[in-house]
Amino acid sequence: MNNNDRQILIERFGAKAPNHEIIGCESFEVKKEHLIDTLHFLKNEASSQFEMLFDLSAIDECERGGGLSVFYYLLSVKNKAFISIRTHIANDTIEVPTVVGLWPNANWYEREVYDMFGIKFTDHPDLRRILTFDFWKGHPLRKSYPCRATLMDEPFDLEGPDFDDVMKSYDIQGKQDDGSMVLNIGPNHPGTDGVIRLKVKMKGEFIEDLDQEIGFHHRGAEKIAERHTFHNYIPYTDRIDYLGGVAGELPYLLGLEAMTGIEVPERAKTMRIMLCELFRISSHLVWFGSITHNLGGMAPAFYAFTEREKIFDVIELICGGRMHPAFFRIGGVSQDLPDGWEEKVEHACQGIEQLVPDLEKLMTNSMIFKVRTQNIAVYSQSMALDWGLTGPNLRATGINFDMRKDFPYMGYEDYDFDVPVGQDGDAYTRTVLRVQEVVESLKIIRQAAARMPEGPILADNAPNFGFPRKQNALRDIETLIHSFVDTGRGFNFPVAETFYATETAKGVTSYHTISNGTGCPYRVRIRTPSFTHFQSVKAVSKGDLLSNIICLIGSIDYVLADIDR
């Protein structure tokens, strides 16, 4: 953000630096009374023009001075900048004004804050729980809420009048007086690729309204972080977007490395990039198979999953695991490359390279596939920004934005690759872009393999935040004892807040991590692309045919665990 906008924030809106600086993002705190005016200025008047509400969540500050903080991350796609605005309230009886009028994607974010923290938003159009049942007691991300089910007053069960009320919503209703009817799709439907419910209001064959019910996969991923050490939480990051593998670990670890001042060795950086791109291809292959299968085409799934196994062979050889390897570490990676890795990587790349023409024949050049996807689920550029779209969904509208290019990390700026961009913003364009992204990822993987430097795989410049080397722990009892104790208790990290975002297969994923000086995070906020992308389907579905509903939801490429966390 430029100095002129910064000065206006301070003088006109009374903005000030928050009590806790956020490493990785410029941040300001404003009073609740100035919140809407501040955000309106940043979106519509500031020369920096922050078009997108990137994330919105809250912090229970009871151990950091009291009260609650609501924070907003804004993104300027045009000027390549993030900014964080937060406001503080003394308790949850004080309401915060809604920002749905500025950004429609604030709807679900504010509902989540209400669900998890109990904070109410004035004039919100539909303020109710979103990840838990309506009859859930308490707000899970408050510090007073127990971290373990065994600490709760009474176990949760699916019996009683509250649950009966939920089941009544599944009663099939006939045709209404206005000629409309409501069709229930899910929670168990083969076309939704997971447990999710769609309530579709129809008139004839056309969709009048859509209400998506999520939360069936909610596992309390952010709450779980509060009772795990910084290191021990790494495996959980694999399982947010469970198709993304190590790519989901990276934004979390980049924040911790910035927090501790750890410098990752070049060999580890190169390994990280190579593995992230392998998982990007793997994720896209799953999508190619699932979207075509859901639309009635069987063949692409067999082609895609056959070649995906070659990628998993490489992942297993290097990491020891396949889908969820938990391979990255604070300061590097867990182990060095094994013998024969180059041949395995090249074999997988050749297989994918030969697959691309087949995918184009079966999908993007197929007349049937074109009929099913062209001019379906069309987003304009303004819609994409308003609904917080990132990744291929944003680039399909003609907006060239990719974190690897615009906010390069881990050395991506040194790699030669293109960012595919479309124009039409429909389901077909998103498919074309993902096929092209596979080709570009192959370029990056081969460059990483060719330039793989020699050297260490873990940083040595911050020993206070890393475990003893395994080979040393097996050599003497003193090191083994320290390794055992450190693994269980964790290391006391510096008091700090960090924000880091990376380009994953489905869009931009970010972690806002807070340390209060102990061995466990005080707060971990996970911003996932699937959450805001799936919310946006409602906006493009109205007026479309019911027969297109699977394409409407499937073309954005979501994972239910990525939505629900």
Buried (B, 14 or more C-beta within 10 A) or exposed (E): BEEEBBEBBEEEBBBEEBEBEBBBBBBBBBBBEBBBEBBBBBBEEBEBBBBBBBBBBBBBBEEBEEBBBBBBBBBBBEBEBBBBBBBBBEEBEEBBBBBBEBBBBBBBBBBBBBBBBBBBBEEBEEBEBBBBBEEBEEBBBBBEBEBEEEEEEEEEEEEEEEEEEEEEEEEEEEEEEEEBBBBBBBBEBEBBBBBBBBBBBBBEEEBBBBEBBBBBBBBBBBBBBBEBBBBBBBBBBBBBBBBBBBBBBBBBBBBBBBBBEBEBBBBBBBBBBBBBBBBBBBBBBBBBBBBBBBBEBEBBBEBBEEBBEBBBBBBBBBBEBBBBBBBBBBBBBBBBBEEEBEEBBBEBBEBBBEBBEBBBEBBBEBEEBBEBBBBBBBBEBEBBBBBBBBBBBBBBBBBEBBBBBBBBBBBBEEBEBEBBBBEBBBBBBBBBBBBBBBBBBBBBBBBBBEEBEEEBBBBEEBEEBBBBEEEBBEEEEEBBEBBEEBEEEBBBBEBBBBBBBBBBBBBBBBBBBBBBEBBBBBBBBBBBBBBBBBBBBBBBBEEBBBEBBBBBBBBBBBBBBBBBB
